[in-house]
């Protein structure tokens, strides 16, 4: 019970806009997970970007990263799974609706004999919902990936 009380106190410490962002993410992340499974990445992303970007004043990077933290936190309190791709697509859509130009980045790496993938959102080349050096661990698809990474041991 004390853990729940602490979580509630953390929620109350958020500003009103941060609470709205957190609750919206909790509510909508399951829909993004379902959309990804039903439509696939390309069709879901095309559907999400069917409206043109509104013109907006750019937000500072630290504010964008705070929004990314809120979305990441919401994934721990939502119904169903919410992996890095689901939360990144949601964050990208959320930013897009507010006129913030951003990109979903997907990177891969080989760990032993396993291919691992990871997704995050970038604005002006800066990760919004992940570490600043995430692309060193997961080289994004848009960049050159050495073929020798894919040779069998």
OpenMM code with the backbone's topology and positions (N, CA, C; nanometers):
from openmm import Vec3, app, unit

residues = "UNK UNK UNK UNK UNK UNK UNK UNK UNK UNK UNK UNK UNK UNK UNK UNK UNK UNK UNK UNK UNK UNK UNK UNK UNK UNK UNK UNK UNK UNK UNK UNK UNK UNK UNK UNK UNK UNK UNK UNK UNK UNK UNK UNK UNK UNK UNK UNK UNK UNK UNK UNK UNK UNK UNK UNK UNK UNK UNK UNK UNK UNK UNK UNK UNK UNK UNK UNK UNK UNK UNK UNK UNK UNK UNK UNK UNK UNK UNK UNK UNK UNK UNK UNK UNK UNK UNK UNK UNK UNK UNK UNK UNK UNK UNK UNK UNK UNK UNK UNK UNK UNK UNK UNK UNK UNK UNK UNK UNK UNK UNK UNK UNK UNK UNK UNK UNK UNK UNK UNK UNK UNK UNK UNK UNK UNK UNK UNK UNK UNK UNK UNK UNK UNK UNK UNK UNK UNK UNK UNK UNK UNK UNK UNK UNK UNK UNK UNK UNK UNK UNK UNK UNK".split()
positions = [
    Vec3(0.0817, -0.1190, 0.0000),
    Vec3(0.0000, 0.0000, 0.0000),
    Vec3(0.0866, 0.1260, 0.0000),
    Vec3(0.1987, 0.1194, 0.0703),
    Vec3(0.2881, 0.2350, 0.0759),
    Vec3(0.3451, 0.2646, -0.0630),
    Vec3(0.3739, 0.1589, -0.1416),
    Vec3(0.4249, 0.1759, -0.2783),
    Vec3(0.3224, 0.2506, -0.3637),
    Vec3(0.1961, 0.2111, -0.3515),
    Vec3(0.0897, 0.2762, -0.4273),
    Vec3(0.0754, 0.4224, -0.3864),
    Vec3(0.0862, 0.4494, -0.2580),
    Vec3(0.0785, 0.5867, -0.2085),
    Vec3(0.1932, 0.6711, -0.2642),
    Vec3(0.3124, 0.6121, -0.2693),
    Vec3(0.4288, 0.6836, -0.3250),
    Vec3(0.4073, 0.7151, -0.4731),
    Vec3(0.3544, 0.6182, -0.5481),
    Vec3(0.3275, 0.6398, -0.6911),
    Vec3(0.2242, 0.7504, -0.7102),
    Vec3(0.1227, 0.7510, -0.6250),
    Vec3(0.0198, 0.8537, -0.6352),
    Vec3(0.0772, 0.9915, -0.6021),
    Vec3(0.1642, 0.9980, -0.5032),
    Vec3(0.2302, 1.1243, -0.4692),
    Vec3(0.3152, 1.1739, -0.5860),
    Vec3(0.3844, 1.0819, -0.6545),
    Vec3(0.4637, 1.1198, -0.7722),
    Vec3(0.3732, 1.1754, -0.8811),
    Vec3(0.2581, 1.1131, -0.8999),
    Vec3(0.1634, 1.1601, -1.0001),
    Vec3(0.1129, 1.3004, -0.9642),
    Vec3(0.0794, 1.3212, -0.8381),
    Vec3(0.0294, 1.4516, -0.7951),
    Vec3(0.1359, 1.5607, -0.8054),
    Vec3(0.2632, 1.5216, -0.8006),
    Vec3(0.3716, 1.6190, -0.8117),
    Vec3(0.3879, 1.6704, -0.9550),
    Vec3(0.3280, 1.6013, -1.0517),
    Vec3(0.3345, 1.6462, -1.1911),
    Vec3(0.2490, 1.7715, -1.2087),
    Vec3(0.2855, 1.8524, -1.3072),
    Vec3(0.2014, 1.9668, -1.3416),
    Vec3(0.0753, 1.9151, -1.4116),
    Vec3(-0.0260, 1.9978, -1.4215),
    Vec3(-0.1507, 1.9567, -1.4870),
    Vec3(-0.1265, 1.9107, -1.6313),
    Vec3(-0.0473, 1.9845, -1.7135),
    Vec3(-0.0215, 1.9347, -1.8496),
    Vec3(0.0547, 1.8017, -1.8501),
    Vec3(0.1458, 1.7832, -1.7556),
    Vec3(0.2195, 1.6564, -1.7486),
    Vec3(0.1255, 1.5414, -1.7116),
    Vec3(0.0314, 1.5662, -1.6222),
    Vec3(-0.0662, 1.4625, -1.5855),
    Vec3(-0.1509, 1.4232, -1.7068),
    Vec3(-0.1938, 1.5254, -1.7840),
    Vec3(-0.2736, 1.4964, -1.9041),
    Vec3(-0.1933, 1.4138, -2.0033),
    Vec3(-0.0667, 1.4496, -2.0222),
    Vec3(0.0197, 1.3759, -2.1144),
    Vec3(0.0358, 1.2322, -2.0681),
    Vec3(0.0620, 1.2128, -1.9404),
    Vec3(0.0794, 1.0799, -1.8825),
    Vec3(-0.0473, 0.9958, -1.8980),
    Vec3(-0.1632, 1.0515, -1.8602),
    Vec3(-0.2892, 0.9770, -1.8679),
    Vec3(-0.3283, 0.9459, -2.0120),
    Vec3(-0.3049, 1.0398, -2.1025),
    Vec3(-0.3353, 1.0147, -2.2439),
    Vec3(-0.2488, 0.9008, -2.2970),
    Vec3(-0.1214, 0.9017, -2.2600),
    Vec3(-0.0322, 0.7936, -2.3035),
    Vec3(-0.0794, 0.6602, -2.2479),
    Vec3(-0.1170, 0.6566, -2.1205),
    Vec3(-0.1669, 0.5323, -2.0611),
    Vec3(-0.2893, 0.4804, -2.1370),
    Vec3(-0.3769, 0.5704, -2.1745),
    Vec3(-0.5003, 0.5304, -2.2425),
    Vec3(-0.4772, 0.4887, -2.3868),
    Vec3(-0.3865, 0.5579, -2.4560),
    Vec3(-0.3723, 0.5352, -2.6003),
    Vec3(-0.2655, 0.4341, -2.6389),
    Vec3(-0.1685, 0.4083, -2.5536),
    Vec3(-0.0631, 0.3127, -2.5895),
    Vec3(-0.1170, 0.1748, -2.6281),
    Vec3(-0.2182, 0.1206, -2.5580),
    Vec3(-0.2713, -0.0090, -2.6032),
    Vec3(-0.3282, -0.0046, -2.7454),
    Vec3(-0.3873, 0.1082, -2.7840),
    Vec3(-0.4405, 0.1209, -2.9200),
    Vec3(-0.3281, 0.1216, -3.0231),
    Vec3(-0.2160, 0.1828, -2.9882),
    Vec3(-0.1011, 0.1826, -3.0792),
    Vec3(-0.0431, 0.0419, -3.0915),
    Vec3(-0.0411, -0.0325, -2.9815),
    Vec3(0.0070, -0.1708, -2.9854),
    Vec3(-0.0831, -0.2550, -3.0758),
    Vec3(-0.2139, -0.2392, -3.0614),
    Vec3(-0.3091, -0.3126, -3.1450),
    Vec3(-0.2946, -0.2701, -3.2912),
    Vec3(-0.2828, -0.1395, -3.3152),
    Vec3(-0.2656, -0.0901, -3.4515),
    Vec3(-0.1410, -0.1453, -3.5177),
    Vec3(-0.0343, -0.1560, -3.4434),
    Vec3(0.0896, -0.2120, -3.4978),
    Vec3(0.0701, -0.3574, -3.5379),
    Vec3(0.0017, -0.4332, -3.4535),
    Vec3(-0.0221, -0.5750, -3.4838),
    Vec3(-0.1178, -0.5913, -3.6013),
    Vec3(-0.2187, -0.5072, -3.6074),
    Vec3(-0.3207, -0.5213, -3.7118),
    Vec3(-0.2752, -0.4664, -3.8470),
    Vec3(-0.2058, -0.3532, -3.8471),
    Vec3(-0.1708, -0.2870, -3.9726),
    Vec3(-0.0254, -0.3044, -4.0137),
    Vec3(0.0616, -0.3256, -3.9179),
    Vec3(0.2041, -0.3258, -3.9473),
    Vec3(0.2589, -0.1842, -3.9360),
    Vec3(0.3906, -0.1747, -3.9297),
    Vec3(0.4552, -0.0453, -3.9061),
    Vec3(0.4288, 0.0547, -4.0179),
    Vec3(0.4515, 0.0175, -4.1427),
    Vec3(0.4388, 0.1138, -4.2529),
    Vec3(0.2965, 0.1660, -4.2682),
    Vec3(0.1990, 0.0777, -4.2638),
    Vec3(0.0604, 0.1225, -4.2813),
    Vec3(0.0128, 0.2054, -4.1631),
    Vec3(0.0516, 0.1670, -4.0405),
    Vec3(0.0116, 0.2462, -3.9242),
    Vec3(0.0753, 0.3840, -3.9290),
    Vec3(0.2024, 0.3909, -3.9626),
    Vec3(0.2697, 0.5200, -3.9684),
    Vec3(0.2102, 0.6075, -4.0792),
    Vec3(0.1779, 0.5478, -4.1926),
    Vec3(0.1148, 0.6238, -4.3010),
    Vec3(-0.0218, 0.6765, -4.2571),
    Vec3(-0.0976, 0.5956, -4.1857),
    Vec3(-0.2288, 0.6381, -4.1379),
    Vec3(-0.2149, 0.7510, -4.0361),
    Vec3(-0.1147, 0.7417, -3.9488),
    Vec3(-0.0952, 0.8427, -3.8448),
    Vec3(-0.0483, 0.9767, -3.9015),
    Vec3(0.0151, 0.9747, -4.0178),
    Vec3(0.0650, 1.1011, -4.0730),
    Vec3(-0.0193, 1.1523, -4.1888),
    Vec3(-0.1429, 1.1074, -4.1963),
    Vec3(-0.2291, 1.1486, -4.3074),
    Vec3(-0.2667, 1.2960, -4.3021),
    Vec3(-0.2647, 1.3573, -4.1853),
    Vec3(-0.2923, 1.5003, -4.1741),
    Vec3(-0.1605, 1.5764, -4.1780),
    Vec3(-0.1592, 1.6933, -4.2411),
    Vec3(-0.0348, 1.7713, -4.2454),
    Vec3(0.0027, 1.8223, -4.1061),
    Vec3(0.1320, 1.8475, -4.0885),
    Vec3(0.1822, 1.9023, -3.9625),
    Vec3(0.1305, 2.0436, -3.9419),
    Vec3(0.0798, 2.0746, -3.8215),
    Vec3(0.0451, 2.2139, -3.7937),
    Vec3(0.1737, 2.2940, -3.7718),
    Vec3(0.1650, 2.4224, -3.7893),
    Vec3(0.2794, 2.5095, -3.7637),
    Vec3(0.2801, 2.5409, -3.6146),
    Vec3(0.3959, 2.5237, -3.5510),
    Vec3(0.4042, 2.5482, -3.4064),
    Vec3(0.5386, 2.6081, -3.3719),
    Vec3(0.5414, 2.6738, -3.2574),
    Vec3(0.6689, 2.7213, -3.2059),
    Vec3(0.7462, 2.6008, -3.1547),
    Vec3(0.8747, 2.5925, -3.1889),
    Vec3(0.9511, 2.4764, -3.1433),
    Vec3(0.9648, 2.4757, -2.9910),
    Vec3(0.9537, 2.3559, -2.9345),
    Vec3(0.9730, 2.3401, -2.7907),
    Vec3(1.1199, 2.3147, -2.7634),
    Vec3(1.1697, 2.3556, -2.6474),
    Vec3(1.3092, 2.3270, -2.6141),
    Vec3(1.3312, 2.1763, -2.5994),
    Vec3(1.4519, 2.1328, -2.6291),
    Vec3(1.4853, 1.9900, -2.6252),
    Vec3(1.4577, 1.9303, -2.4883),
    Vec3(1.4905, 2.0011, -2.3810),
    Vec3(1.4678, 1.9449, -2.2477),
    Vec3(1.3192, 1.9233, -2.2195),
    Vec3(1.2337, 2.0086, -2.2728),
    Vec3(1.0890, 1.9900, -2.2571),
    Vec3(1.0412, 1.8695, -2.3377),
    Vec3(1.0943, 1.8539, -2.4589),
    Vec3(1.0602, 1.7373, -2.5404),
    Vec3(1.1056, 1.6085, -2.4714),
    Vec3(1.2236, 1.6105, -2.4114),
    Vec3(1.2739, 1.4925, -2.3415),
    Vec3(1.1894, 1.4622, -2.2172),
    Vec3(1.1372, 1.5645, -2.1525),
    Vec3(1.0478, 1.5419, -2.0385),
    Vec3(0.9201, 1.4725, -2.0845),
    Vec3(0.8677, 1.5114, -2.1985),
    Vec3(0.7495, 1.4460, -2.2542),
    Vec3(0.7827, 1.3001, -2.2855),
    Vec3(0.9014, 1.2766, -2.3414),
    Vec3(0.9463, 1.1396, -2.3678),
    Vec3(0.9533, 1.0570, -2.2407),
    Vec3(1.0005, 1.1159, -2.1320),
    Vec3(1.0058, 1.0453, -2.0031),
    Vec3(0.8656, 1.0107, -1.9541),
    Vec3(0.7721, 1.1024, -1.9699),
    Vec3(0.6344, 1.0766, -1.9269),
    Vec3(0.5723, 0.9614, -2.0050),
    Vec3(0.5959, 0.9596, -2.1365),
    Vec3(0.5429, 0.8506, -2.2192),
    Vec3(0.6091, 0.7185, -2.1785),
    Vec3(0.7400, 0.7199, -2.1583),
    Vec3(0.8093, 0.5981, -2.1152),
    Vec3(0.7543, 0.5497, -1.9813),
    Vec3(0.7295, 0.6409, -1.8882),
    Vec3(0.6741, 0.6029, -1.7572),
    Vec3(0.5338, 0.5454, -1.7711),
    Vec3(0.4559, 0.6018, -1.8597),
    Vec3(0.3183, 0.5538, -1.8785),
    Vec3(0.3159, 0.4088, -1.9255),
    Vec3(0.4198, 0.3651, -1.9971),
    Vec3(0.4215, 0.2264, -2.0462),
    Vec3(0.4228, 0.1265, -1.9317),
    Vec3(0.4701, 0.1676, -1.8147),
    Vec3(0.4743, 0.0775, -1.6994),
    Vec3(0.3398, 0.0694, -1.6267),
    Vec3(0.2445, 0.1524, -1.6671),
    Vec3(0.1164, 0.1591, -1.5977),
    Vec3(-0.0013, 0.1402, -1.6928),
    Vec3(0.0232, 0.0914, -1.8107),
    Vec3(-0.0832, 0.0762, -1.9094),
    Vec3(-0.1249, -0.0701, -1.9202),
    Vec3(-0.2417, -0.0919, -1.9766),
    Vec3(-0.2877, -0.2280, -2.0009),
    Vec3(-0.2150, -0.2849, -2.1218),
    Vec3(-0.1701, -0.4055, -2.1106),
    Vec3(-0.1041, -0.4715, -2.2226),
    Vec3(0.0394, -0.4285, -2.2390),
    Vec3(0.1070, -0.4911, -2.3348),
    Vec3(0.2483, -0.4592, -2.3570),
    Vec3(0.2650, -0.3257, -2.4291),
    Vec3(0.3750, -0.2626, -2.4039),
    Vec3(0.4097, -0.1382, -2.4735),
    Vec3(0.5613, -0.1372, -2.4894),
    Vec3(0.6073, -0.1908, -2.6000),
    Vec3(0.7514, -0.1992, -2.6237),
    Vec3(0.8055, -0.0669, -2.6776),
    Vec3(0.9339, -0.0649, -2.7082),
    Vec3(0.9981, 0.0589, -2.7527),
    Vec3(0.9369, 0.1124, -2.8826),
    Vec3(0.8969, 0.0244, -2.9723),
    Vec3(0.8373, 0.0703, -3.0978),
    Vec3(0.6992, 0.1309, -3.0739),
    Vec3(0.6197, 0.0680, -2.9899),
    Vec3(0.4864, 0.1201, -2.9594),
    Vec3(0.4953, 0.2578, -2.8959),
    Vec3(0.5789, 0.2720, -2.7943),
    Vec3(0.5873, 0.4020, -2.7262),
    Vec3(0.6521, 0.5076, -2.8148),
    Vec3(0.7440, 0.4672, -2.9021),
    Vec3(0.8058, 0.5635, -2.9931),
    Vec3(0.7071, 0.6104, -3.0989),
    Vec3(0.6264, 0.5200, -3.1517),
    Vec3(0.5238, 0.5613, -3.2477),
    Vec3(0.4235, 0.6554, -3.1827),
    Vec3(0.3829, 0.6239, -3.0602),
    Vec3(0.2893, 0.7115, -2.9898),
    Vec3(0.3516, 0.8497, -2.9686),
    Vec3(0.4743, 0.8541, -2.9189),
    Vec3(0.5409, 0.9818, -2.8930),
    Vec3(0.5576, 1.0608, -3.0225),
    Vec3(0.5991, 0.9945, -3.1291),
    Vec3(0.6148, 1.0603, -3.2596),
    Vec3(0.4821, 1.1212, -3.3031),
    Vec3(0.3720, 1.0456, -3.2902),
    Vec3(0.2391, 1.0949, -3.3270),
    Vec3(0.1988, 1.2124, -3.2392),
    Vec3(0.2234, 1.2002, -3.1072),
    Vec3(0.1888, 1.3063, -3.0128),
    Vec3(0.2620, 1.4355, -3.0487),
    Vec3(0.3924, 1.4257, -3.0760),
    Vec3(0.4722, 1.5422, -3.1138),
    Vec3(0.4244, 1.5996, -3.2463),
    Vec3(0.3966, 1.5126, -3.3406),
    Vec3(0.3515, 1.5549, -3.4737),
    Vec3(0.2222, 1.6358, -3.4647),
    Vec3(0.1292, 1.5913, -3.3805),
    Vec3(0.0013, 1.6626, -3.3642),
    Vec3(0.0208, 1.8015, -3.3051),
    Vec3(0.1337, 1.8247, -3.2422),
    Vec3(0.1638, 1.9551, -3.1838),
    Vec3(0.2627, 2.0344, -3.2679),
    Vec3(0.2880, 1.9866, -3.3899),
    Vec3(0.3722, 2.0599, -3.4826),
    Vec3(0.5213, 2.0420, -3.4625),
    Vec3(0.5611, 1.9406, -3.3872),
    Vec3(0.7030, 1.9159, -3.3632),
    Vec3(0.7521, 1.8126, -3.4633),
    Vec3(0.8449, 1.8528, -3.5479),
    Vec3(0.9024, 1.7613, -3.6464),
    Vec3(0.9940, 1.6627, -3.5744),
    Vec3(0.9676, 1.5357, -3.5917),
    Vec3(1.0490, 1.4321, -3.5280),
    Vec3(1.0486, 1.3076, -3.6167),
    Vec3(1.1374, 1.2152, -3.5857),
    Vec3(1.1493, 1.0921, -3.6630),
    Vec3(1.1560, 0.9732, -3.5681),
    Vec3(1.0901, 0.8640, -3.6084),
    Vec3(1.1075, 0.7365, -3.5391),
    Vec3(1.2322, 0.6734, -3.5978),
    Vec3(1.3258, 0.6395, -3.5127),
    Vec3(1.4503, 0.5761, -3.5555),
    Vec3(1.4479, 0.4314, -3.5080),
    Vec3(1.4916, 0.3417, -3.5941),
    Vec3(1.5022, 0.2003, -3.5593),
    Vec3(1.6453, 0.1581, -3.5861),
    Vec3(1.7079, 0.1025, -3.4841),
    Vec3(1.8455, 0.0571, -3.4963),
    Vec3(1.8566, -0.0905, -3.4621),
    Vec3(1.9641, -0.1501, -3.5069),
    Vec3(1.9875, -0.2921, -3.4810),
    Vec3(2.1305, -0.3142, -3.4334),
    Vec3(2.1491, -0.4279, -3.3688),
    Vec3(2.2827, -0.4713, -3.3304),
    Vec3(2.2820, -0.6233, -3.3200),
    Vec3(2.4003, -0.6778, -3.3277),
    Vec3(2.4179, -0.8206, -3.3089),
    Vec3(2.4754, -0.8412, -3.1692),
    Vec3(2.4071, -0.9202, -3.0885),
    Vec3(2.4551, -0.9546, -2.9548),
    Vec3(2.4712, -1.1062, -2.9511),
    Vec3(2.5958, -1.1494, -2.9630),
    Vec3(2.6194, -1.2934, -2.9721),
    Vec3(2.5645, -1.3431, -3.1045),
    Vec3(2.4670, -1.4327, -3.0988),
    Vec3(2.4057, -1.4838, -3.2216),
    Vec3(2.2642, -1.4289, -3.2406),
    Vec3(2.2312, -1.3221, -3.1687),
    Vec3(2.0966, -1.2656, -3.1731),
    Vec3(2.0970, -1.1270, -3.2361),
    Vec3(2.0026, -1.1048, -3.3252),
    Vec3(1.9811, -0.9719, -3.3818),
    Vec3(1.8834, -0.8994, -3.2907),
    Vec3(1.9251, -0.7856, -3.2358),
    Vec3(1.8395, -0.7061, -3.1482),
    Vec3(1.8049, -0.5755, -3.2172),
    Vec3(1.6820, -0.5304, -3.1972),
    Vec3(1.6365, -0.4045, -3.2551),
    Vec3(1.5832, -0.3149, -3.1443),
    Vec3(1.5888, -0.1851, -3.1692),
    Vec3(1.5404, -0.0871, -3.0714),
    Vec3(1.4882, 0.0349, -3.1477),
    Vec3(1.3844, 0.0966, -3.0941),
    Vec3(1.3251, 0.2154, -3.1568),
    Vec3(1.3243, 0.3312, -3.0576),
    Vec3(1.3402, 0.4516, -3.1116),
    Vec3(1.3346, 0.5741, -3.0314),
    Vec3(1.2942, 0.6879, -3.1225),
    Vec3(1.2674, 0.8037, -3.0638),
    Vec3(1.2265, 0.9223, -3.1387),
    Vec3(1.3373, 1.0259, -3.1291),
    Vec3(1.3650, 1.0901, -3.2433),
    Vec3(1.4642, 1.1981, -3.2470),
    Vec3(1.3991, 1.3259, -3.2983),
    Vec3(1.4439, 1.4356, -3.2414),
    Vec3(1.4070, 1.5685, -3.2895),
    Vec3(1.5380, 1.6419, -3.3151),
    Vec3(1.5577, 1.6883, -3.4378),
    Vec3(1.6811, 1.7587, -3.4766),
    Vec3(1.8049, 1.6765, -3.4413),
    Vec3(1.7955, 1.5439, -3.4598),
    Vec3(1.9091, 1.4549, -3.4355),
    Vec3(1.9335, 1.4195, -3.2904),
    Vec3(1.8472, 1.4652, -3.1990),
    Vec3(1.8644, 1.4379, -3.0557),
    Vec3(1.7566, 1.3390, -3.0104),
    Vec3(1.7955, 1.2287, -2.9467),
    Vec3(1.6952, 1.1347, -2.8945),
    Vec3(1.6065, 1.2014, -2.7900),
    Vec3(1.4779, 1.1777, -2.8013),
    Vec3(1.3803, 1.2394, -2.7121),
    Vec3(1.3386, 1.1436, -2.6007),
    Vec3(1.3256, 1.0153, -2.6306),
    Vec3(1.2778, 0.9197, -2.5301),
    Vec3(1.3809, 0.8117, -2.4995),
    Vec3(1.5076, 0.8465, -2.5123),
    Vec3(1.6141, 0.7504, -2.4849),
    Vec3(1.7427, 0.8247, -2.4525),
    Vec3(1.8472, 0.7495, -2.4253),
    Vec3(1.9784, 0.8087, -2.3960),
    Vec3(2.0308, 0.8820, -2.5194),
    Vec3(2.1126, 0.9829, -2.4973),
    Vec3(2.1696, 1.0587, -2.6084),
    Vec3(2.2601, 0.9742, -2.6960),
    Vec3(2.3206, 0.8683, -2.6410),
    Vec3(2.4127, 0.7847, -2.7184),
    Vec3(2.3500, 0.6531, -2.7659),
    Vec3(2.2167, 0.6458, -2.7715),
    Vec3(2.1495, 0.5213, -2.8092),
    Vec3(2.1941, 0.4717, -2.9478),
    Vec3(2.2243, 0.5631, -3.0389),
    Vec3(2.2612, 0.5222, -3.1752),
    Vec3(2.3991, 0.4568, -3.1814),
    Vec3(2.4809, 0.4716, -3.0769),
    Vec3(2.6088, 0.3998, -3.0758),
    Vec3(2.5872, 0.2517, -3.0452),
    Vec3(2.4853, 0.2211, -2.9632),
    Vec3(2.4529, 0.0816, -2.9332),
    Vec3(2.3661, 0.0175, -3.0417),
    Vec3(2.2789, 0.0968, -3.1018),
    Vec3(2.1876, 0.0483, -3.2054),
    Vec3(2.2001, 0.1378, -3.3277),
    Vec3(2.2928, 0.1083, -3.4195),
    Vec3(2.3060, 0.1927, -3.5392),
    Vec3(2.1738, 0.1971, -3.6170),
    Vec3(2.1203, 0.3163, -3.6419),
    Vec3(1.9923, 0.3282, -3.7124),
    Vec3(2.0014, 0.2789, -3.8561),
    Vec3(1.8899, 0.2323, -3.9089),
    Vec3(1.8837, 0.1816, -4.0458),
    Vec3(1.9243, 0.2852, -4.1492),
    Vec3(1.8971, 0.4110, -4.1245),
    Vec3(1.9284, 0.5147, -4.2223),
    Vec3(2.0787, 0.5347, -4.2387),
    Vec3(2.1558, 0.4855, -4.1439),
    Vec3(2.3010, 0.4982, -4.1524),
    Vec3(2.3594, 0.3687, -4.2065),
    Vec3(2.4826, 0.3764, -4.2498),
    Vec3(2.5512, 0.2606, -4.3051),
    Vec3(2.5801, 0.1596, -4.1921),
    Vec3(2.5369, 0.0365, -4.2135),
    Vec3(2.5656, -0.0717, -4.1205),
    Vec3(2.6613, -0.1657, -4.1916),
    Vec3(2.7744, -0.1899, -4.1309),
    Vec3(2.8765, -0.2738, -4.1922),
    Vec3(2.8257, -0.4154, -4.2157),
    Vec3(2.8435, -0.4685, -4.3388),
    Vec3(2.8001, -0.6060, -4.3683),
    Vec3(2.8696, -0.7097, -4.2803),
    Vec3(2.9875, -0.6793, -4.2319),
    Vec3(3.0566, -0.7800, -4.1492),
    Vec3(2.9843, -0.8038, -4.0173),
    Vec3(2.8938, -0.7117, -3.9762),
    Vec3(2.8132, -0.7364, -3.8576),
    Vec3(2.7189, -0.8553, -3.8765),
    Vec3(2.6867, -0.8866, -4.0018),
    Vec3(2.5881, -0.9893, -4.0307),
    Vec3(2.6486, -1.1214, -4.0757),
    Vec3(2.7790, -1.1336, -4.0695),
    Vec3(2.8406, -1.2606, -4.1067),
    Vec3(2.8320, -1.3573, -3.9903),
    Vec3(2.8093, -1.4811, -4.0224),
    Vec3(2.7971, -1.5847, -3.9191),
    Vec3(2.9337, -1.6100, -3.8569),
    Vec3(2.9370, -1.6361, -3.7252),
    Vec3(3.0657, -1.6625, -3.6594),
    Vec3(3.1256, -1.7953, -3.7031),
] * unit.nanometer
topology = app.Topology()
chain = topology.addChain("A")
for resn in residues:
    res = topology.addResidue(resn, chain)
    for name in ("N", "CA", "C"):
        topology.addAtom(name, app.Element.getBySymbol(name[0]), res)
